[in-house]
Amino acid sequence: MRKQKMIFLLALLLGLPLAQLVAQNSNSQAYWVHEDVVKPSMVGEYESIVKELVENLKKHDIQKVNMIVSNLDGPRYLYVGPIENMAQLDKPSFATLAEKMGADKMRALFNKMDKCYDIEQNYVIHLDKNLSYMPGGITQTPEGQDYRKFHYYHYTPGNRAIVKEKVQAIKDLFESKGSKLNYRVYRSGFGTRGEFYMVAIAAKDAVDYASKIAENNELMGEDWLNTYNDFMGSLEKHESFEGRMRPDMAYIPEK
C-alpha cells in the first residue's frame, strides 16, 4: 500500500501530541476521517481485506489504533478516529504492525485493498458538544442503534455566524420541548470541501428512524417547522445519506 494510505488510514487515527493545526477544547473533539469509495463489484473482496487487517490488529494487540467504521450508500466506507493534532502525519506509523505480522504480508494486504477503489479522501471533522443534543451523555455508538442518517448542511463562509446561531436555536428548541430525538453535530475541518455541519442521528433501522422523526415533529409542532425552515433558508444546500455502523470492520484496542 502506498505511503499516503499507510499514513491516513491508521496513523491519523491516533491522538498524538503535535502542532496546533487542530484546535481542541473540552467542548470539541477532532476526528480524522479516511473515506474509501469502493467499486460496487469489489465490495465483498474489500470487506474481507479490511476484516483481515482488523484480525491482525487484534492478534498483535496494536494499542494505538482506534477506529469506528460507517458504511454509507455508494458504497462508501468511513474510518473515524479521535485526534489531538496533526504534527506527525509524515512519520512512519506501521513499524510495530509490520514487525509483528511481517512487512511483506502487510504490504500485500494494503496493495489488494487499493485495487478495490479509485477514490479515497482524508479530512478532519469536529464533534461540537455544545451544539449536539444528547441529554443522557454523548456517544458515537448508542447500543443497539447501528442505523445512521447523516445530514450535511452546507453554507458559505459569509453565513458562518448566522448558521451557527440557527443551529443553536434548534438545540434550544429541542431542550425546551424535552425532545427524545438525540443527535450529534460535527463541524467541517481541515481537508473538507467547503464548510458544513453534519448531523448524525442513530436508530435501530430505517423504520425506527422514521418513527422517531414523526414523533419528534408531532411533539415540536409549528415551532419546529418555523425554526427548521428559518435554518434551511440560511444554507447553500442540504444532503442526506443512509448508513450503518460496521462493528465487524472497526477496531478498538482492549486496554
C-alpha positions as MATLAB code, in Angstrom:
seq = 'MRKQKMIFLLALLLGLPLAQLVAQNSNSQAYWVHEDVVKPSMVGEYESIVKELVENLKKHDIQKVNMIVSNLDGPRYLYVGPIENMAQLDKPSFATLAEKMGADKMRALFNKMDKCYDIEQNYVIHLDKNLSYMPGGITQTPEGQDYRKFHYYHYTPGNRAIVKEKVQAIKDLFESKGSKLNYRVYRSGFGTRGEFYMVAIAAKDAVDYASKIAENNELMGEDWLNTYNDFMGSLEKHESFEGRMRPDMAYIPEK';
ca = [
       0.000    0.000    0.000;
       1.262    3.427   -0.825;
       2.566    5.728    1.890;
      -0.463    8.052    1.879;
      -2.771    5.163    2.719;
      -0.479    3.955    5.462;
      -0.353    7.446    6.965;
      -4.009    8.368    6.707;
      -5.912    5.156    7.325;
      -4.364    4.371   10.681;
      -1.679    6.822   11.763;
      -4.085    9.738   11.716;
      -6.478    7.829   13.908;
      -4.025    8.303   16.777;
      -4.091   11.008   19.392;
      -0.505   12.237   19.131;
       0.992   15.389   20.698;
       1.672   17.947   17.953;
       1.424   21.433   16.469;
      -1.830   23.329   16.724;
      -3.437   22.569   13.370;
      -6.382   21.000   15.185;
      -7.761   23.174   17.964;
      -9.117   21.178   20.910;
     -11.108   22.127   23.953;
     -13.492   20.430   26.344;
     -16.452   21.204   24.084;
     -14.918   19.921   20.862;
     -13.295   16.690   19.717;
     -11.490   16.398   16.399;
     -11.750   13.222   14.313;
      -9.739   12.202   11.306;
     -11.864   10.577    8.632;
     -10.497    8.278    5.954;
     -13.079    7.556    3.270;
     -12.896    4.849    0.592;
     -15.386    4.914   -2.291;
     -15.386    1.239   -3.219;
     -16.197   -0.202   -6.629;
     -19.583   -1.971   -6.366;
     -18.141   -5.152   -7.853;
     -15.346   -5.192   -5.244;
     -17.387   -4.717   -2.044;
     -17.123   -8.342   -0.912;
     -13.382   -8.527   -1.502;
     -12.810   -5.130    0.101;
     -14.664   -6.029    3.272;
     -12.780   -9.320    3.532;
      -9.456   -7.482    3.295;
     -10.442   -4.946    5.971;
     -11.582   -7.737    8.279;
      -8.240   -9.478    7.731;
      -6.500   -6.231    8.689;
      -8.625   -5.972   11.830;
      -7.815   -9.566   12.770;
      -4.113   -8.745   12.553;
      -4.600   -5.651   14.704;
      -6.346   -7.808   17.304;
      -3.866  -10.661   17.043;
      -0.903   -8.380   17.619;
      -2.686   -6.170   20.169;
      -1.930   -2.857   18.427;
      -2.844   -0.301   21.077;
      -2.538    2.996   19.244;
      -5.147    2.358   16.554;
      -8.732    3.261   17.385;
     -11.367    3.458   14.635;
     -15.099    3.070   14.224;
     -16.450    2.417   10.734;
     -19.554    3.622    8.917;
     -20.801    2.101    5.659;
     -22.780    4.578    3.535;
     -24.622    4.156    0.275;
     -22.243    4.477   -2.630;
     -20.699    2.239   -1.387;
     -18.597    4.495    0.865;
     -16.665    3.415    3.958;
     -15.704    5.986    6.589;
     -12.995    5.191    9.151;
     -13.243    7.627   12.046;
     -10.857    8.067   14.952;
     -10.073   10.783   17.509;
      -7.025   13.016   17.116;
      -5.457   15.783   19.161;
      -3.376   17.385   16.405;
      -1.612   16.724   13.084;
       2.126   17.260   13.501;
       3.422   13.761   12.820;
       1.481   12.886    9.677;
       4.541   12.052    7.597;
       6.266    9.877   10.168;
       6.252    6.076    9.825;
       3.485    4.584   11.933;
       3.269    0.933   10.883;
       6.593   -0.192   12.253;
       5.027   -2.221   15.062;
       2.368   -3.850   12.914;
       4.831   -4.542   10.094;
       7.295   -6.064   12.547;
       4.702   -8.326   14.124;
       2.818   -9.514   11.038;
       5.653   -9.150    8.533;
       6.286   -6.165    6.275;
       5.715   -8.122    3.048;
       2.454   -9.555    4.290;
       1.191   -6.157    5.417;
       2.200   -4.511    2.138;
       0.428   -7.201    0.128;
      -2.729   -6.707    2.189;
      -2.822   -2.961    1.545;
      -1.980   -3.416   -2.136;
      -5.021   -5.675   -2.504;
      -7.176   -3.088   -0.748;
      -6.020   -0.310   -3.103;
      -7.400   -2.242   -6.092;
     -10.922   -2.103   -4.655;
     -11.488    1.625   -5.163;
     -10.481    4.555   -7.350;
     -11.316    7.320   -4.852;
     -10.098    7.869   -1.283;
     -10.345   11.019    0.807;
      -8.935   12.238    4.107;
     -10.210   15.111    6.199;
     -10.960   16.321    9.705;
     -14.331   16.928   11.337;
     -15.052   18.261   14.827;
     -17.719   16.960   17.170;
     -19.358   20.062   18.655;
     -20.603   19.020   22.079;
     -22.280   22.368   22.720;
     -24.467   22.109   19.632;
     -25.168   18.374   19.915;
     -28.309   17.173   21.691;
     -27.793   14.015   23.760;
     -29.088   14.749   27.292;
     -28.066   11.314   28.561;
     -24.430   11.756   27.501;
     -22.696   11.936   24.127;
     -21.699    8.691   22.450;
     -20.999    7.892   18.804;
     -22.230    4.332   19.156;
     -25.544    4.085   21.061;
     -26.137    0.433   21.933;
     -28.475   -1.409   19.593;
     -28.682    1.518   17.155;
     -26.384    0.809   14.207;
     -28.545    2.555   11.603;
     -27.423    6.091   10.764;
     -28.863    9.066    8.946;
     -26.208   11.648    8.093;
     -27.429   15.149    7.212;
     -24.919   17.545    5.635;
     -25.890   21.211    5.860;
     -23.592   23.255    3.613;
     -23.168   27.008    3.994;
     -20.966   29.783    2.679;
     -18.198   31.307    4.838;
     -20.074   34.601    4.899;
     -23.023   32.901    6.607;
     -20.943   31.035    9.180;
     -22.022   33.054   12.223;
     -25.687   33.186   11.195;
     -25.858   29.436   10.576;
     -24.290   28.694   13.949;
     -26.923   30.847   15.659;
     -29.669   28.911   13.920;
     -28.130   25.547   14.855;
     -28.080   26.748   18.465;
     -31.729   27.823   18.141;
     -32.635   24.290   17.082;
     -30.926   22.808   20.116;
     -32.626   25.347   22.387;
     -35.995   24.313   20.964;
     -35.238   20.613   21.467;
     -34.342   21.315   25.091;
     -37.426   23.439   25.744;
     -39.708   20.745   24.310;
     -37.934   17.868   26.053;
     -37.330   16.084   22.763;
     -36.343   12.410   22.854;
     -34.644   12.573   19.446;
     -30.882   12.619   20.046;
     -28.362   13.893   17.526;
     -24.696   14.787   17.256;
     -23.368   17.820   15.401;
     -19.997   17.818   13.614;
     -18.309   20.832   12.013;
     -16.227   20.597    8.858;
     -12.496   20.958    9.355;
      -9.115   20.623    7.673;
      -9.315   18.973    4.252;
     -13.089   19.139    3.757;
     -14.564   20.561    0.602;
     -16.431   23.644    1.741;
     -17.998   24.305    5.135;
     -20.831   22.314    6.626;
     -22.470   20.965    9.743;
     -23.028   17.234    9.695;
     -25.833   15.946   11.922;
     -25.750   12.227   12.765;
     -28.898   10.517   14.056;
     -28.849    6.914   15.300;
     -31.722    4.426   15.180;
     -32.315    0.675   15.135;
     -33.242    0.705   11.441;
     -34.911    2.882    8.801;
     -38.381    2.222   10.216;
     -37.266    3.203   13.721;
     -35.689    6.373   12.330;
     -38.892    7.367   10.519;
     -40.890    6.723   13.689;
     -38.551    8.888   15.771;
     -38.781   11.747   13.270;
     -42.584   11.564   13.149;
     -42.883   11.551   16.947;
     -40.476   14.464   17.238;
     -42.306   16.507   14.610;
     -45.575   15.993   16.465;
     -44.013   16.996   19.784;
     -42.303   20.102   18.400;
     -45.278   21.273   16.366;
     -45.292   24.532   14.427;
     -42.334   25.889   16.415;
     -40.153   23.219   14.833;
     -41.426   23.901   11.336;
     -40.687   27.619   11.655;
     -37.276   27.135   13.256;
     -36.154   24.500   10.757;
     -37.348   26.468    7.729;
     -35.508   29.533    9.032;
     -32.355   27.446    9.349;
     -32.704   25.933    5.879;
     -33.085   29.402    4.400;
     -29.547   30.279    5.508;
     -27.909   27.311    3.760;
     -26.249   26.715    0.422;
     -27.516   23.134    0.137;
     -28.585   20.063    2.137;
     -27.627   16.435    1.515;
     -28.604   13.318    3.440;
     -27.207    9.783    3.375;
     -28.253    6.500    4.899;
     -25.644    4.324    6.520;
     -24.910    1.805    9.224;
     -22.166    1.232   11.693;
     -19.861   -1.696   10.989;
     -18.505   -3.031   14.278;
     -17.225   -6.050   12.345;
     -14.814   -3.750   10.499;
     -13.932   -1.451   13.401;
     -11.010   -1.736   15.777;
     -10.929   -0.542   19.374;
      -7.991   -1.993   21.327;
      -8.507   -3.789   24.572;
      -6.823   -1.966   27.429;
];
